[in-house]
Amino acid sequence: MTALVSYSTGTVSVAAGGTIVTGVGSIWSDENARPGDIFQIGNFQSVISDKTDTTHLVIPPWGGGAQAGVAYKIWQVSPQRFAGSESLKTVNKLVAAFNTSGYFVFVDVELTEPDPSLGDDGQYAFQPTTGKTWVKSAGVWSYLGIYKAFQLKGAWSGATAYTVGDVVASNGSSYACILDHTNHAPPNATYWQLLASVGAAGGTGPAAWTPPATWATATAYTAGPPASVVVQGGETYVCLVSHTSGTFASDLAAGKWIKVASAGGVASLNGQIGALSSYLDITGRVTPTSLTPEPQTSVAGATQLYFTPTKGNGQGGLGLNYDGTNIFPVPFPELTNVLANSSVGKAGPAAVVPNACYDMYFWVNGSTPTFTRSDYFKKSATVTMTIASPAVMFWAAHGLWDGTPIVFATTGALPTGLTAGTTYFTKSPVTIPVTMTIASPGVVTWNAHGMPDGTAVVLNTTGALPTGLTAGTTYYTINGATNTLQVAATVGGAPINTSGSQSGVHTATATSPNYFNVAATVGGAAINTSGSQSGTHTATAGDDTGAAALAPGGNCEQVFVNGLALNKNAITNGPAASRGFHVGTIRTNSSGTVDFIFGGAGPVAASFGIANVFNIREYTSTVIDLSASYTYSSTTWRQANGLAAMSGGIAVATSKPFRFDYMSPILTASAATATARSGIGYDTPSVPPVPADNTPIRGNGLILPAPTSFVVNNPTRGWHRVIAMENADGTNASSFNLGGSISTSGLKIRAWL
């Protein structure tokens, strides 16, 4: 005879009269502990009524006294463990279902009705191919009709074989097929049933409108386009018949005017503009593709942008206009903004520059709806610069990414090589002259370097470095102070001792938060300066995150009227102050064009360079590295696989939150102590950043870390970046990526644009 099966792993505790059993090391699963099993401590037993998780059971009040950390047994005798019990319950359910509703008799495609010998009274028959249904009554199958979903087939065609339930359009009406056939055009009562008849043509509505003005007698008004709009007695009217006004009441009675807004519908500022804006939205979106308000495929290098009605397909949209007192709706067709233009088409203050953010505004120029961009987002500071080859600029905690546009001004004279008012572009890492000691350890002097320990630095010289240092080798900063630092061969390693002698001029190349070079073009050669300089120099540079540009006094500050954002400052070749409605924000790429790139496998970096204020939509992208797995051992955080494309950029026009997720499957080295991380870097101009990183992954074998998630609530208007990051323990070579073979890996971006 087979002995009863039991389970006794771990220990348990239960209070006297208690109903909860707590296990330690118990690992109770659905296999080893089920409701109905017998729980026993010593000579006392109880039935298990429920298992809530791997360490807790529910029992009737325990009668065996308080027990703590004791051995136990679970006798596996629950009725749920026996197949016959489970099968019987299933059979009972099926029988109950059959007694309630029976089952269908299915009719073969070749038959025209069910077999009379099949089925009972009250039972149904069904032919799936046609949707025909019967019910059996008094021993006879009675036809009920066709129960089949409509199949939309588009415009009627004489070459198509139609079956019952197909729906077609013909001459503006829609018809449903009631008999299978080919080439019988609707209307035809034998084969088609009318679903919806074409409607009668509507009357001619008002044309596009002029800005409203107070009605006056003896004035010529026109039906347009654009149609004249007037305000009379607090009501707003559009002209339907061109005429010279007499008395308003007589003209209205003659059908020359139509009222479009009652008193209070078009409100003054102190009378709540929101009364109108709450139901008159701007029905347009900024987009890189004509007549495509919601792009679904990537667009790279757009040279012009469109403000497209959300209906698309050339249909008109509805904008808003504000004249300082009233706000009113304005119809508009698709509008265009050419990035290289300024005064032409009222495109903006100047042609766009690379790597810069702009706001986009809808406004009415006279009577013409217009789509204009602002000046680019800017911030300014006093700077100093060297006369050197190349010249080095000092701007404390500048926060500028490589390639940021920058313009210099001065109260005196800039060094030869630089011209005030010319747009240059920042260049990093920076190369700067330094001095160093022969000591243990050697000390490098770099005034106000601002670099955190662990920053990569390369030393070079026109002569000879001290013994212990090699020109062109990458070292890592350590023991940094305000004006000095030491270097180590590895991140966090021992500082290097120097000896012997040295000669020439030494330089250090590194990414510093305080220093940069400049170039005439993005990525161009760093500019050399010579001669002399005088006065105080200031620099105005692009401000991607908008901290200065959008703040009070910033060049792109806005004002808000009941939630509608308008430009606070007048825009050259654009709206006067507080006359343009903010409809979007864009960011140019390094070529001075605009990208809207979803990113993807490869990897291909995501670059959403357009964000909208109205009619926003959620966009997602996943950037995946498909290359073979690779190893990395350094503690230095870097972009995943050293690839700049493992990243994404997002333009932001509103405070809608956005989210990033990143996971890199990691196969650690064979050493059990090996560790590795994957993480996310956000809005930092240097690599490595301080990411929101995962708990370290330890040990050997295949490891799937939980995704690193980063949610940005209330982001500032402008341009934000996210970077997939990784590091290791500095000793063991850990393998990452696994050749992109796991579909859950990658950098995922979700944003409202």
C-alpha positions in Angstrom: 0.0 0.0 0.0 1.3 3.5 -0.9 2.0 5.8 2.1 0.4 9.3 2.2 2.4 12.1 0.7 3.4 14.9 2.9 5.4 18.2 2.8 7.5 19.6 5.7 10.1 22.1 4.4 10.9 25.0 6.7 9.4 25.8 10.1 6.1 27.4 11.1 4.6 29.6 13.8 0.9 30.0 14.9 -0.8 31.7 17.8 -3.1 29.8 20.2 -6.6 30.1 18.6 -5.0 31.8 15.6 -6.1 31.3 12.0 -2.9 32.3 10.2 0.1 30.0 9.9 3.4 31.8 9.1 6.2 29.8 7.5 9.9 30.4 7.3 11.7 28.7 4.4 8.4 27.0 3.6 8.0 27.9 -0.1 4.3 26.8 -0.2 3.1 26.4 -3.8 -0.1 25.2 -5.4 1.5 21.7 -5.6 2.7 21.2 -2.0 -0.1 23.0 -0.1 -3.8 23.2 -1.2 -7.1 24.0 0.5 -8.4 20.7 1.9 -4.9 19.3 2.9 -4.3 18.5 6.6 -1.9 20.7 8.6 -0.2 19.0 11.6 2.1 20.0 14.5 2.8 17.2 16.9 -0.5 15.4 17.6 -2.7 18.3 16.6 -4.2 18.7 13.1 -6.3 21.2 11.2 -7.7 21.5 7.7 -6.1 24.1 5.4 -8.9 26.4 4.2 -6.6 28.7 2.0 -3.0 29.4 0.9 -2.5 33.2 0.5 1.2 33.1 -0.6 4.4 31.0 -0.2 4.6 31.7 3.5 1.0 32.0 4.8 -1.8 29.5 5.3 -5.4 30.0 6.6 -6.8 27.4 9.0 -9.7 27.2 11.4 -8.8 28.5 15.0 -5.8 26.5 16.1 -6.4 24.3 19.1 -2.8 23.1 19.7 -1.5 26.0 21.7 1.0 28.7 20.6 3.8 27.4 18.4 6.9 29.2 17.2 9.5 28.0 14.7 8.5 24.4 15.0 8.5 21.5 12.5 5.2 20.6 10.8 3.7 18.3 8.2 1.1 19.0 5.4 -0.7 15.8 4.5 -1.6 16.1 0.8 -5.1 14.6 0.9 -7.2 17.5 -0.6 -10.0 16.4 -2.9 -8.6 19.0 -5.3 -5.7 16.6 -5.9 -7.8 13.9 -7.5 -8.6 14.1 -11.2 -12.0 12.5 -10.8 -13.2 15.3 -8.7 -12.0 17.9 -11.1 -13.5 16.1 -14.1 -16.9 15.7 -12.4 -17.1 19.4 -11.7 -16.3 20.1 -15.3 -19.0 17.6 -16.5 -21.6 19.1 -14.2 -20.9 22.6 -15.6 -21.2 21.3 -19.2 -24.5 19.5 -18.4 -25.9 22.6 -16.7 -24.9 24.7 -19.8 -26.6 22.2 -22.2 -29.8 22.2 -20.1 -29.8 26.0 -20.2 -29.2 26.8 -23.9 -28.5 23.6 -25.7 -26.0 23.6 -28.6 -26.1 24.5 -32.3 -26.6 22.1 -35.1 -24.1 23.2 -37.8 -25.3 23.2 -41.4 -22.8 22.2 -44.1 -22.0 24.8 -46.8 -23.6 22.6 -49.5 -27.0 22.3 -47.8 -29.8 24.8 -48.0 -31.4 23.9 -44.7 -30.7 21.7 -41.7 -31.1 17.9 -41.7 -34.7 17.3 -40.4 -33.5 14.3 -38.4 -31.2 16.3 -36.3 -32.0 18.5 -33.2 -34.8 18.9 -30.7 -37.5 21.4 -30.3 -36.1 24.8 -29.1 -32.6 24.0 -30.5 -30.9 26.2 -33.1 -29.1 25.5 -36.3 -26.4 27.7 -37.8 -24.6 27.9 -41.2 -21.3 29.7 -40.6 -20.5 30.4 -44.3 -23.7 32.4 -44.8 -24.8 33.4 -41.3 -28.2 31.8 -41.8 -30.0 30.6 -38.6 -32.9 28.3 -37.9 -34.9 27.1 -34.8 -36.7 23.8 -34.5 -40.3 24.0 -33.5 -42.9 21.2 -33.5 -40.3 19.0 -35.1 -39.7 21.4 -38.1 -36.7 23.7 -38.7 -38.0 27.3 -39.1 -35.7 29.9 -40.8 -35.0 33.0 -38.7 -32.8 35.0 -40.9 -29.1 35.9 -41.4 -27.0 36.7 -38.4 -23.7 37.9 -39.8 -21.7 41.0 -39.3 -21.5 43.5 -42.2 -18.4 43.3 -44.4 -17.4 46.7 -45.7 -16.3 46.4 -49.3 -15.9 50.0 -50.4 -17.2 51.3 -53.7 -19.4 48.9 -55.7 -17.6 47.0 -58.5 -19.1 44.8 -61.2 -16.0 42.5 -61.0 -16.6 41.6 -57.3 -18.5 38.5 -56.2 -20.7 39.7 -53.3 -22.1 37.6 -50.5 -24.9 38.2 -48.0 -23.9 41.0 -45.6 -21.4 42.8 -47.8 -21.8 46.5 -47.8 -20.9 48.8 -50.7 -21.1 52.5 -51.5 -22.7 53.8 -54.7 -23.5 57.4 -55.7 -23.3 58.5 -52.1 -25.6 55.9 -50.7 -24.7 52.6 -48.9 -26.3 49.2 -49.6 -26.2 45.7 -47.9 -26.1 42.5 -50.1 -29.1 40.3 -49.4 -28.4 37.6 -52.1 -25.1 36.3 -53.3 -24.3 37.5 -56.9 -21.9 39.2 -59.2 -22.4 42.4 -61.3 -25.8 43.5 -60.2 -25.5 47.2 -59.5 -27.4 48.9 -56.7 -30.1 50.0 -56.3 -31.7 46.6 -57.0 -34.2 45.2 -54.5 -33.4 41.6 -55.5 -29.8 41.8 -54.4 -29.4 45.0 -52.3 -31.1 46.6 -49.3 -30.6 50.4 -48.9 -28.8 51.2 -45.6 -28.2 55.0 -45.9 -29.3 57.3 -48.6 -27.2 60.2 -49.9 -28.1 63.4 -48.1 -29.3 66.6 -49.8 -26.8 69.3 -50.5 -26.5 71.9 -47.7 -26.9 75.6 -48.2 -23.8 77.7 -48.8 -22.3 78.8 -45.5 -20.3 81.9 -44.6 -16.8 82.3 -46.2 -13.6 83.0 -44.3 -13.9 85.9 -41.9 -12.2 89.3 -41.4 -11.3 90.4 -37.8 -14.4 91.6 -36.1 -15.1 95.4 -36.0 -18.0 97.4 -34.5 -20.9 97.7 -37.0 -21.3 101.2 -38.6 -23.8 102.6 -40.9 -23.0 103.7 -44.5 -20.2 101.1 -44.6 -19.4 98.7 -47.4 -19.5 95.1 -46.1 -18.7 92.0 -48.2 -19.7 88.3 -48.2 -16.0 87.7 -49.1 -13.9 85.9 -49.1 -13.1 87.0 -46.5 -16.5 87.7 -45.2 -17.0 90.9 -43.0 -17.4 90.2 -39.3 -19.1 92.8 -37.0 -20.1 93.2 -33.4 -23.4 94.8 -32.7 -25.1 94.9 -29.3 -22.5 92.4 -27.9 -23.4 89.9 -30.6 -21.1 88.7 -33.4 -22.3 88.5 -37.0 -20.9 87.4 -40.4 -21.9 89.0 -43.7 -23.8 86.7 -46.1 -24.7 89.3 -48.8 -22.4 92.1 -49.9 -24.0 95.5 -49.2 -23.6 99.1 -48.0 -25.1 99.3 -44.5 -28.2 101.2 -43.7 -29.8 100.3 -40.3 -28.6 97.1 -38.7 -32.0 95.8 -37.9 -33.2 96.2 -41.5 -30.0 94.6 -42.9 -30.4 91.7 -40.5 -34.0 91.2 -41.4 -33.1 91.1 -45.1 -30.8 88.2 -44.5 -27.5 90.1 -45.0 -26.1 88.9 -41.7 -25.9 85.7 -39.7 -25.2 85.6 -36.0 -22.3 83.3 -35.0 -21.9 84.2 -31.3 -24.3 85.6 -28.7 -23.4 88.2 -26.2 -20.7 86.9 -23.9 -19.6 84.3 -26.5 -16.8 86.6 -27.7 -15.5 88.0 -24.5 -13.2 90.7 -23.4 -10.1 89.9 -21.3 -11.9 91.0 -18.1 -14.9 89.1 -19.2 -13.3 85.6 -19.3 -11.8 84.7 -22.6 -12.2 81.1 -21.5 -15.9 81.4 -22.2 -15.0 81.1 -25.9 -11.8 79.1 -25.7 -13.6 76.3 -23.8 -15.4 75.3 -26.9 -13.3 76.9 -29.7 -10.1 75.0 -29.8 -7.3 75.4 -32.3 -7.8 72.5 -34.7 -4.3 72.1 -36.1 -1.0 70.3 -35.5 2.6 71.2 -36.3 3.9 68.4 -38.6 6.9 67.8 -41.0 4.7 66.4 -43.8 2.0 68.2 -45.7 -1.6 67.2 -45.1 -0.4 64.7 -42.5 -1.4 66.0 -39.0 -0.3 62.8 -37.3 2.9 61.4 -38.9 3.3 57.6 -38.5 6.6 57.2 -40.3 10.0 58.8 -39.7 10.9 62.1 -41.4 14.6 63.1 -41.4 15.8 66.6 -42.3 12.6 68.5 -42.9 13.4 71.9 -44.4 9.9 73.3 -43.8 7.1 72.7 -41.3 3.3 72.7 -41.7 0.5 73.8 -39.5 -2.0 71.3 -40.7 -5.8 71.1 -39.8 -6.3 68.0 -37.8 -8.8 66.7 -40.3 -6.0 66.5 -42.9 -6.7 65.9 -46.6 -6.8 69.6 -47.3 -9.8 70.3 -45.1 -9.7 73.6 -43.3 -9.0 74.2 -39.6 -10.1 76.7 -37.0 -7.6 79.0 -35.2 -8.0 81.8 -32.8 -7.2 85.5 -33.0 -6.8 88.1 -30.3 -6.9 91.8 -30.9 -6.2 92.9 -27.4 -9.9 93.1 -26.4 -11.7 90.2 -28.2 -10.8 86.7 -29.1 -12.5 85.0 -32.0 -12.3 82.0 -34.3 -10.4 82.2 -37.6 -10.6 79.5 -40.3 -7.3 78.6 -41.9 -6.0 76.3 -44.7 -2.7 74.4 -44.2 0.1 76.9 -43.3 3.8 76.6 -44.1 7.0 77.7 -42.4 10.2 77.5 -44.4 13.1 77.2 -41.9 15.5 79.1 -44.1 13.2 82.1 -44.4 12.7 85.1 -42.1 10.7 88.0 -43.5 9.4 85.9 -46.5 6.1 84.5 -45.4 6.6 86.0 -41.9 8.6 82.8 -41.1 10.5 84.3 -38.1 13.2 86.6 -36.9 15.9 84.9 -38.9 16.8 81.6 -40.6 17.1 78.8 -38.1 20.4 77.8 -36.6 21.4 74.2 -35.9 20.8 72.5 -32.5 18.3 75.1 -31.3 14.7 75.2 -29.9 12.0 77.4 -31.2 8.3 78.1 -30.3 5.8 78.1 -33.1 2.9 80.6 -33.1 -0.5 80.9 -35.0 -1.6 84.5 -35.5 -3.5 86.7 -38.0 -1.4 89.2 -40.1 -4.0 91.7 -41.1 -6.6 89.2 -42.3 -4.2 86.4 -43.2 -3.7 83.4 -40.9 0.1 83.0 -40.4 2.5 80.4 -38.9 5.6 81.9 -37.4 8.5 80.7 -35.2 10.0 82.6 -32.3 13.7 83.5 -31.7 15.5 80.4 -30.5 15.8 79.7 -26.8 18.8 81.5 -25.3 20.7 82.1 -22.1 23.6 84.5 -21.4 26.5 84.9 -19.1 29.8 86.7 -18.7 32.7 84.6 -20.1 36.4 84.7 -20.3 38.6 83.4 -23.1 42.2 82.6 -23.8 44.4 83.8 -26.6 45.6 80.4 -27.6 45.5 77.6 -30.3 42.8 76.6 -29.8 41.1 79.3 -27.7 39.4 78.1 -24.5 36.2 79.7 -23.1 35.3 79.7 -19.4 31.6 79.8 -18.4 31.0 78.3 -15.0 28.5 75.3 -15.0 27.5 76.2 -18.6 25.4 73.1 -19.1 26.0 73.3 -22.9 26.0 70.2 -25.1 28.6 69.8 -27.8 27.4 71.8 -30.9 25.3 74.4 -29.1 25.0 77.7 -31.0 26.8 80.6 -29.3 27.2 84.3 -30.0 29.8 86.6 -28.3 29.5 90.3 -27.5 32.0 92.6 -25.8 32.4 96.1 -24.3 35.9 96.2 -25.8 37.5 93.9 -28.3 37.5 90.2 -28.8 40.7 88.4 -29.7 41.6 88.1 -33.4 39.8 85.0 -34.8 36.4 85.8 -33.2 33.8 88.3 -34.4 31.1 89.8 -32.2 27.6 88.9 -33.4 28.7 85.8 -35.4 27.2 82.4 -34.5 29.7 79.8 -33.5 29.2 76.3 -32.0 30.5 74.9 -28.8 33.1 72.0 -29.1 33.9 69.5 -26.4 36.0 67.8 -25.0 38.1 70.9 -24.4 41.9 71.1 -24.7 43.6 73.5 -22.2 47.1 74.2 -21.1 47.9 72.7 -17.6 50.9 72.4 -15.3 52.0 69.4 -13.2 54.4 68.6 -10.4 57.0 65.9 -10.1 55.8 64.4 -6.9 54.2 61.3 -5.2 51.6 61.6 -6.3 51.9 64.1 -9.2 49.5 67.1 -9.1 47.9 68.7 -12.2 46.9 72.4 -12.0 43.8 73.3 -14.0 42.1 76.4 -12.6 38.3 76.0 -11.9 38.2 72.7 -13.8 34.9 71.7 -12.2 35.3 68.0 -13.1 34.1 65.2 -10.8 36.4 62.4 -9.9 36.4 59.7 -12.6 36.4 62.1 -15.5 38.4 60.8 -18.5 41.4 63.0 -19.3 44.1 62.8 -22.0 47.5 64.5 -21.4 49.8 65.7 -24.2 52.8 68.0 -24.4 55.0 69.9 -26.8 58.0 68.5 -25.0 58.2 65.7 -22.4 55.8 64.6 -19.6 57.2 63.5 -16.3 58.1 59.9 -15.9 55.0 58.0 -14.9 52.7 59.7 -17.5 52.4 58.9 -21.2 51.2 61.4 -23.8 47.9 60.3 -25.5 46.9 57.9 -22.8 43.5 58.2 -21.1 43.7 58.7 -17.4 40.9 59.4 -14.8 40.7 62.3 -12.4 41.0 61.6 -8.7 41.3 63.8 -5.5 40.0 66.8 -7.4 40.1 70.2 -5.7 39.0 73.6 -7.0 42.1 74.2 -9.1 44.0 70.9 -8.9 43.5 67.2 -9.5 45.5 64.0 -9.7 45.2 61.2 -12.2 44.9 57.4 -12.0 45.1 54.7 -14.6 41.6 53.4 -13.7 38.5 54.9 -12.3 39.0 55.1 -8.5 42.6 53.7 -8.8 45.7 54.9 -7.1 47.0 58.3 -8.0 50.1 58.2 -10.2 53.5 59.2 -8.9 55.7 61.3 -11.2 59.5 61.6 -11.3 62.4 62.6 -13.5 62.1 65.8 -15.5 59.6 67.5 -17.8 59.6 70.1 -20.6 57.4 72.0 -23.1 53.8 73.1 -22.7 51.4 70.4 -21.4 47.7 70.2 -22.3 44.8 68.2 -20.9 41.8 67.2 -23.0 38.6 66.4 -21.1 34.9 67.2 -20.9 34.6 70.0 -18.3 31.4 71.5 -17.0 33.1 75.0 -17.1 35.2 75.0 -20.3 34.7 74.6 -24.0 36.2 75.5 -27.4 34.2 77.0 -30.3 34.1 76.2 -34.0 32.6 77.9 -37.1 30.4 74.9 -37.8 28.9 72.1 -35.9 31.8 69.6 -35.4 34.3 71.8 -37.2 37.9 72.6 -36.1 38.3 74.5 -32.9 39.1 78.2 -33.5 42.5 79.7 -32.7 42.8 83.2 -31.3 45.7 85.7 -31.4 46.4 89.4 -30.8 44.9 91.0 -27.8 41.5 91.5 -26.1 39.8 94.1 -23.9 36.6 94.8 -22.1 34.0 92.4 -20.7 32.8 89.6 -22.9 29.4 88.0 -22.8 28.1 84.9 -24.5 24.5 84.1 -25.6 24.0 80.4 -26.3 21.1 78.0 -27.0 19.1 77.0 -23.9 17.7 73.5 -24.7 15.9 73.0 -21.4 14.5 76.5 -21.3 15.6 77.4 -17.8 16.6 80.9 -18.7 14.7 81.5 -22.0 11.3 80.8 -20.5 11.8 82.4 -17.1 10.7 86.0 -16.4 12.7 88.3 -18.6 13.7 85.4 -20.9 13.7 85.9 -24.6 10.9 83.3 -25.1 8.7 84.1 -22.1 5.0 83.6 -22.5 1.8 85.1 -21.0 -1.3 83.0 -20.2 -4.9 84.1 -20.6 -7.2 81.5 -19.2 -4.8 78.7 -20.1 -4.0 80.0 -23.6 -0.3 80.7 -24.0 0.7 83.8 -26.0 4.1 85.4 -26.8 4.9 88.0 -24.2 7.5 89.7 -26.4 7.0 91.0 -29.9 8.5 88.6 -32.5 10.4 90.1 -35.5 8.5 89.2 -38.7 5.8 87.8 -36.4 3.1 88.7 -34.0 3.2 91.8 -31.8 3.4 91.1 -28.0 0.5 88.9 -26.8 -1.0 88.4 -30.2 0.3 84.9 -31.2 -1.1 81.6 -29.9 1.6 79.0 -29.0 0.8 75.9 -31.0 4.1 73.9 -30.8 7.8 73.7 -30.0 10.5 72.4 -32.3 14.2 71.6 -32.1 16.6 71.7 -35.1 19.3 69.1 -35.7 23.0 69.6 -36.3 22.2 70.5 -40.0 19.6 73.1 -39.2 16.7 71.0 -40.3 14.0 69.1 -38.2 13.8 65.4 -37.5 10.8 63.3 -36.5 12.4 59.9 -36.2 10.8 57.0 -34.4 14.1 55.2 -33.9 14.4 51.4 -33.8 16.5 48.4 -34.3 20.1 48.8 -35.4 20.2 50.9 -33.2 18.6 54.0 -34.7 18.3 56.9 -32.3 14.9 58.4 -31.7 14.6 62.1 -32.4 11.1 63.6 -31.9 11.9 67.2 -32.9 8.3 68.4 -33.0 5.9 68.8 -30.1 2.3 70.2 -30.2 0.2 72.2 -27.8 -3.2 71.3 -29.2 -4.6 67.9 -30.3 -1.6 66.1 -28.8 -1.0 62.4 -29.4 1.0 59.7 -27.7 4.1 58.4 -29.6 6.3 55.5 -28.6 9.7 54.3 -29.8 12.0 51.4 -28.9 15.7 51.7 -29.7 17.4 48.3 -29.8 21.1 47.3 -30.4 21.1 44.3 -32.7 24.9 43.8 -32.6 26.5 40.8 -31.1 27.0 40.6 -27.4 30.0 42.5 -26.0 32.0 42.7 -22.8 32.7 45.7 -20.6 34.5 45.7 -17.3 35.0 49.4 -16.3 33.1 51.1 -13.5 32.9 54.2 -15.7 29.3 54.7 -16.9 29.1 54.9 -20.7 26.4 54.8 -23.4 25.3 51.3 -24.1 27.9 49.5 -26.2 29.6 52.8 -26.6 27.0 53.7 -29.2 25.7 57.3 -29.4 22.6 55.9 -31.2 21.4 54.2 -28.0 19.6 57.4 -27.1 16.6 59.6 -27.8 15.6 63.3 -27.9 12.2 64.7 -27.3 10.8 68.2 -27.9 8.4 69.4 -25.2 5.7 72.0 -25.8 3.5 71.4 -22.7 4.0 69.9 -19.2 2.7 66.5 -20.2 4.8 63.8 -18.5 6.9 61.4 -20.5 8.5 58.1 -19.7 11.6 56.1 -20.5 12.4 52.4 -19.9 15.6 50.6 -20.5 16.7 47.0 -20.1 19.9 45.3 -21.4 20.0 41.5 -20.8 23.3 40.9 -19.1 25.4 37.7 -19.1 27.9 38.2 -16.3 31.5 36.8 -16.3 32.1 33.4 -14.7 33.3 35.0 -11.5 30.5 34.7 -8.9 31.4 38.2 -7.6 31.1 40.0 -10.9 28.6 42.9 -11.0 27.1 44.9 -13.8 24.4 47.6 -14.2 22.2 49.1 -16.9 20.5 52.5 -16.4 19.3 55.7 -17.9 21.0 59.1 -18.2 18.8 62.2 -18.5 19.6 65.7 -19.6 23.3 65.8 -18.9 25.8 67.3 -21.3 28.6 65.0 -20.4 29.3 61.3 -20.5 29.1 59.5 -18.1 26.1 61.0 -16.4 24.6 60.0 -13.1 21.8 57.7 -14.3 18.8 56.3 -12.5 20.4 52.9 -12.4 19.4 49.4 -11.5 20.5 47.5 -8.5 23.8 45.7 -9.5 23.4 42.4 -11.2 25.6 39.8 -9.6 26.9 36.3 -10.3 27.2 34.2 -13.4 24.7 32.9 -15.9 21.9 34.6 -17.9 20.5 37.6 -16.0 17.5 39.6 -17.0 17.5 42.8 -14.9 14.2 44.6 -14.2 13.8 47.6 -16.6 15.1 50.9 -15.4 12.1 53.3 -15.6 12.3 57.1 -15.5 9.2 59.3 -15.5 9.5 63.0 -16.1 6.6 64.9 -14.5 6.0 68.6 -15.6 9.0 68.7 -18.0 10.1 72.2 -19.0 9.4 73.4 -22.6 12.4 72.7 -24.8 14.6 69.7 -25.7 15.3 66.7 -23.4 17.6 63.8 -23.9 17.7 60.2 -22.6 20.7 57.9 -22.9 20.9 54.1 -22.3 23.8 53.5 -19.9 25.9 50.7 -18.5 28.9 49.9 -16.3 30.6 47.0 -14.6 32.7 46.4 -11.5 36.2 47.4 -12.8 37.6 43.9 -12.5 35.4 41.3 -14.2 34.4 41.5 -17.9 30.6 41.2 -18.0 28.8 40.5 -21.2 25.9 42.7 -22.3 23.2 42.6 -25.0 23.3 39.0 -26.0 23.2 40.0 -29.7 19.9 41.8 -29.3 18.2 38.4 -29.3 15.8 39.2 -26.5 12.9 41.3 -27.7 12.3 42.9 -24.3 15.7 44.7 -24.4 16.1 48.2 -25.5 15.4 51.9 -24.7 11.7 52.6 -24.9 10.3 56.1 -25.1 6.7 57.2 -24.5 5.9 60.9 -25.1 2.9 63.1 -25.8 3.7 65.2 -28.9 
